[in-house]
Amino acid sequence: MFFRRVVQLAVVPLVVAAVPMWPTTALAVPSYARQTGMSCAACHTVPPQLTAFGRYFKLHGYVLGPDKLSGGSNKLNIDKFPPLSAMMLLSDTVTRTSQPGAQNSSVAFPQQLSFFYAGAIAEHMGAFAQITYTSDTDHFSMDNTDIRYARDANWGDNSVVWGLTANNDPSVQDVWNSTSDWGFPFLGSAAANTPFAEPVMVSSFNQQVAGLGAYVWLNNSIYGEVTLYRSSQIGVAQPYTGTASNIISGLAPYWRLAYEHAWEGAGGSQNDWEFGALGMVSHIFPGGGNALSGPTNDFNDVGVDTQYQRVMGADSLTLHGIYIHENQNWNAGTILGTASNPTDHLNYWKADASYYWNNSYGPTLAYFNTTGSTDPLLYGPVSALGSPNSNGWILQWTWVPALNVQASVQYVLYNKFNGASTNYDGTGRNASDNNTLYLALWLLW
């Protein structure tokens, strides 16, 4: 009952993922290939990792390809073929030790079924819009969506791409695979137990917000963006009342800066290195039976990220890294008795490296680590030490027998889980008991 009350007060969900730590994301979408007349390999090494051309295509509003039909007016552009696609994800999950009272080995058929509108809407406007069915909820709902308007321009001797984005998740609009929405692991179990704490920018706003932003891309190297978000929660009636939870007060600004440098290396290899920064400020009314007024819980996330990509014909090497520091002010939480400290913090970082041969198969190795303030009320329901600290490794082998078929074997190994390596929850469960073997088959058409 105590844990349920904490959830209702909406304090813990702002620090933890609203979905599993390893999100299942959409990959390459065939409707883009039909629109452009190009292979999926033009935009991706192994999906969803974008190539330089894939980033160019996304920044230009998902618009490039065959002539449109004229619908009787120069203001109406209609694709010859509707830009529709579908995806199915089948999976099996086995943990080292089953969760108390639960069956081990969980088969999901499907784990996820998605339909996409992915392609041009008009001459300078396109979209990636996903609707997803998940087996655990047994219903369809809106998933990752990014609608763009983009134009080319000149600023003196400089080339500029500028655009607008309307989306429902901070970083879904990002073009590098280092940030949360498109970062590794690209697929993950919905059945396995996962660590409790993450920065709110990473996972607490997934498909629960609406944002409108503007971006510029200067000389194919310098990127800047500002997007403003408000709450737009699925399945919650509007206007919001105190029965709702996690409601943003006013606007939550998200910002992104990045620099990318491309060069040709030995043997004609194509190299790209990106270094960037990102951040978000959000003021949240806990709700959950409390009025949507007065004190808020405040979060300030600031991070840096990097990506290196080397493409050698059909082979590729990719490295990613991201670090986020989050300051938390529990102005509402301390009054409601759901946080022990007036202020806390989280440090979150993740790094991964992958190598693929012939755009078809290869390994990925990743390390993840979250540390932060000890807070008995905030983390007590899941941690005997009241600690958010977790870290471990992910090993994955991916095989792509065809561009619309992908099979993965993934193993997640935990060194520390919710604050400790042993007896982390006070019932004798160890971090390694959550080690997870995950098998996935992804189909797209």
N, C-alpha and C positions, 0 to 999 in steps of 0.2 A: 504493500500500500504506500509505503514511503516513496519508493521509486516511481510509482504511478503518479503520485502527487507532484514530484519534481518535474516529471514530464509535462504534466498539465500546466505547471507554472512556466514552462517554456524557457527555463534557464539552461538546463543541460543540453537540449537540442541545439542551442546556438554554439556550443563548443564541439559537439559531436556531429558526425555525419547523419543527415536525414535518410540516407541510403547507405548500403554497405560501403566499406572503405575502398573496395576495388570496384569502381562502377563499370557497368556494361555499356559501352558506347557504340554508336553506329560507325561503320567503316566506310570504305569506298562505295559509291552508289552508281550502279550501271546507267542510270538516266543521264548522268553527266557525260559518260562516254558516248551515249547515243546522240546527245546534243552537240558535242564537239567533234565527233567522228574520230576521236583518239582513243587509244588503249588506256586502261586504268593506270598502266605503268608510266604514262606521261605525267600524271599528277602525284603518284605514290611510289615509294620504294616497296615496302610491304604495308598495306593499309593498316591503320589510318595515317601513317607517317607521310607527310607531304614532301614533295620535291620542290625546288625553286619555282618550277612552272605551276605546281599545285597551289603554292602560296600566291602567285600572281593571279591565278584564276579566281581564287576566293576573294582576294582584295578587289578584284574588278566586278564583284557582285554576282559571281557564279554565272557570268554571261560571256559566252564565246561559242560560235558554232554556226550551224547552217542558217540559211535565210528563213525568215518567218513568213507565214501566210498573212496577207492583208485581209482584215475582216471588214472591208468596205470603208475603212477610215484610216488615215495615217496615224491616228492616235490609238489604234487597236492592233496589237501584235500577238499572234497566236502561234505556238509551236506546231510544227507538222505532226509531231508525236508528243503526247502528254508526258512531261518529265516525272514519271512515276516509277517507284521501285519498291521492293519488299525485302525483308530480312528475317531469317529465323536462326535462333541460337539454341542448340541442344547441349546439355551439360550433365556432368556427374561430379559430385563432391564427396570426398572422404577425408575426415579429420583423423589425426593420430589417436585421439580419445574422444568418444562421443560426448556431446554436451549432456549434462545431467537430465535424465528422463527423456532423452531424444534418441531416435534411431540414427545410426551412422549410415553413410552412403545415401546421398540424396540425388535422385535422377530428376531432371527438369526437362519435360518434353511438351512444350518448349520452355526454356527459361525466359525467353523473350521473343516476341514476334512484333515486327515493326513495319509500318508503311510510311513511305516518304513522298513528298513533293520536293524534288531536288533539281533545280534548273532555272532557266530564264522565266521571268514574268513579263518583262518588257525590254526595250532596247538596252537600258542601263540598269536594270533591276532584276534581281533573282533571289532565290531562297533555298535554304536547307530547312525543311520542316518535317518533323518526325512525330508519328503517333505510335505508341507502344503498348502492347499487351504483355503483362508479366504474370507468371503462373501463381505467385504468392498472393497477389491482389485479385486475380481473376477478372480484370477489366482493362480496358484501353484508357489511356490518358495522354495528354500532351507531353512530349518529350523534348529533347534539344531542338531549338528553333532559332534560326538566324536569317532575317530578311534584310537585304542590302540594296542600297542605291549608290552607284559609284561612277565617277567620271575621271577622264584624263585631263590634265591641264599643264601649262608651262608657267614657270616662275623665273623669268630671266632665262638663263641657260640651264635651269634645273627642270627635270621632269617631275610631275606631281600626280599622284592618284589621290583623290579625296572621295570620301564616302560617308554615308549614314548607315547605321545598323540598328535594327529593332530586334531584341533577343530576350530570352527568358532564363539566362544563367550566366553570371560573370565568367568570362574566358571561353564560352562556347564560340565566340567570334574570333578567337585568337588563331593565328596561322602557324605558330610553332608548337611542337609536340612536347613542350616542357611544362606547360601549365595544366591545371587540374582536369579540365574537360576532355582534352585530347592527349593527356600524358599517360605513360605506362604505369600500371598494367591496363591495356586497352579492354580486356575482358576480365571478369572476375566472378567468383561464386556469390550467389545470393543466399546460400544456405549456411556458410561458414561463419563462426564467431570472429569478429574483427575488433581491432582496438577502438577505444571509446572516444578519444579526443582528437580533433583536427581544428584548424582555424576556420572561422565561419566562411571566409572567402572561398575555401576549398570545396565545401560540400553542403553547407546549411541553406543555400539559396537555390538549389537545383530545381528548376521548373516551378519555383515559388515566387518569382519576381518578374517584372516587366521592365525592360530598360530601353532607353533611346540614347544613342551616342553618335559621335562624329569622329572620323579618323583621317589622317593624312599619311602618305607614303612617299617620301622624298628621295629621288634618284635611286630607287630600288634598294635603299639601304637604311634610311632613318624613318622610324614609325612612331607616331604619337596618337593617342586616343583618350577620350573622356566619355564615359557613359554614366547616365544617371538612372538609378533603379528605385522602384517602389514595389511594395508587396502586391502580388497577384497570385493568390494561392488557389490551387486546384481543389475543388470539392468544398470550398468554404464560401458561404453566401456573403455578398456585399450589399450595402456597406458593412465593414467589419465592426463588430461589437466586442465587448470584453470576453465573450466566449471563445473568440479566435485567439491564436497563439503566434508569437514570433512576428509581430507586425512592425514594419519599418516606420519610424517616425519621420515624416517628411521625405527627403530624398537621400539615397545612399550613393555617393559618387565613387565610381571605379575609374582608375587611370592606368595607362600602360605606355611605356616608352621602350623602344628597342632599337638596336643598331645591328645590321647584318652586312657582312662582307663576303663576297663571292670571288673565287679565283680558280684558274685552271692549274692543276698540279701535274706531277709526273705521269706520263703515260696517257695524258688526256683526261685524267680524273677531274670531276667537278666537285669543288669544295665550297661549303658555306659555313660560316661561323656567326652565331647570333649571341649577343649579350643584352639583357634587358632588365627592366624594373617594373614593378606593378604594385598596386595598393588599393585599399578600399576602406572607407569609413562608414560605419553603420550604427544607428541608434535604434534600439529595439524595445518596444513595449512587450513585456512578458505575456500579458493577457491571461488566458486560461482561467477565467473567472475574475480577473482584475481589470479595472477600467483602463482603456487605452489613453491614458493621460498621466501626468506626473512624471516620476523618475523613470529613466530608461536604463537598460544595460548597454554600454557603449563599447564598440570594438574598433580598433585601429590596426589594420593589417598592412604591412609593408614587406615586399619581397624582392629578390633578384633571381634571375634565371639565365640559363645558357643552353645552347644547342650547337653541336658540331655535326656536320653531315658530309660524308665523302662517298660519292657515287662513282664507281669504276665499271662502266658498262652496265651489266646486269647484277653486279655485286654492290653492296653498300655497307658502310659502317656509320653508326649513329650514336652519339652520346648526348645525354640530357642531364640537367641538374637544376634544382630549384630549392630556394630557402625562403621561408616566410616567418616573420616575427609578428606576433599578435599581442597587443596590450588590451586587457579587459578591465573595464570599470563596472563593478556590480552595484550601481546606484539603486536599482530596484531589487536585485537579488539579496542584498544584505538586509533590506527592510522586510522582505518576504521570508527570510530565513532559509534561502536555498543556496547561499554562498557564504563561506566563513570569512573570506577576506574582502576588503573593499576593492582591491585590485589584484589581478593575477596576470600571468602571461603564458604564452606558448611559443616554443621554437620548433618549427617543422621543416624537415628537409628530406629530399629524395634524389637519388642519382641512379641512372641506368645506362647500360651499354648494350648494343645489339649489333650483330653481323649477319647479313643474309647473302647467300649464294644464289645467283640466277633468279633473283626476286622470288624465290620459291621456298627456301628453308633456312633456318639458322637459330642460334641461341640468343637469349636476352638474360642479363644478370642485373638485378637492381638491389639497392639498399635503401631502407627508409628508417627514419628516426624522429620521434616526437618527444620533447621534454617540456616541463613547465612547472608552475607553482604547485605546491602541495595545498589542497583545499579539501578538508574532510567532508564538508557538506556537499560540495559540488561533485566530487568523484567517489564519495563514500559508498554509494549504491553498487559500484562495480569494482572498487579497489580497496583492499584492506588497509592500504597505506594512504589512501586519499590522494593518489598520484596519477597524473596522466601519462607517465613515461612508458613508451613502447618503442621497440625497434626490432628489425629483422631483415631477412633476405627474401628475394623472389627469384626463382630460376624458371625459365620457360623455354620450351622448344616449339617452334612454329613451322608448319608445313603448309604451303599453298600449292596444291596440285593443279588448280585452275584459278583464274583471277577472281572468280566468284565463289570459291570454296576455300575455307581456311580451317585447319585443325591445329589445336594447341594442347600441350601438356604443361601444366604449371604446378610448381610446388612452392608454398609459402612457409618459411621457417622463422619462428619467433624466438628471439633471445630474451626479450622482456615484453610483458603484456600487462597493460593497465597498472604499471607501477612496480612490478617485481618479476623475477624469473621463476620463483617458486611460491606456491600458495598465495597467488596474487589476489584472490577474492575471499580469503579466509576460510574456504571450504576444502582446501587441499589441492585445488586445480593449479597446474603449472603452466607457464607460458608455452612450453613445447607441446602440451596437450592440444593446442589449437593449430598446430602445424597442419597444412591443408594440401591435399592433392586434388587438383581441379582439371578435368578433361572437358574440352569444348569443341564443338563442331559448328561452324558458322557458315550459313548458306545465304546467298544474295542473288536476286534476279530482277 
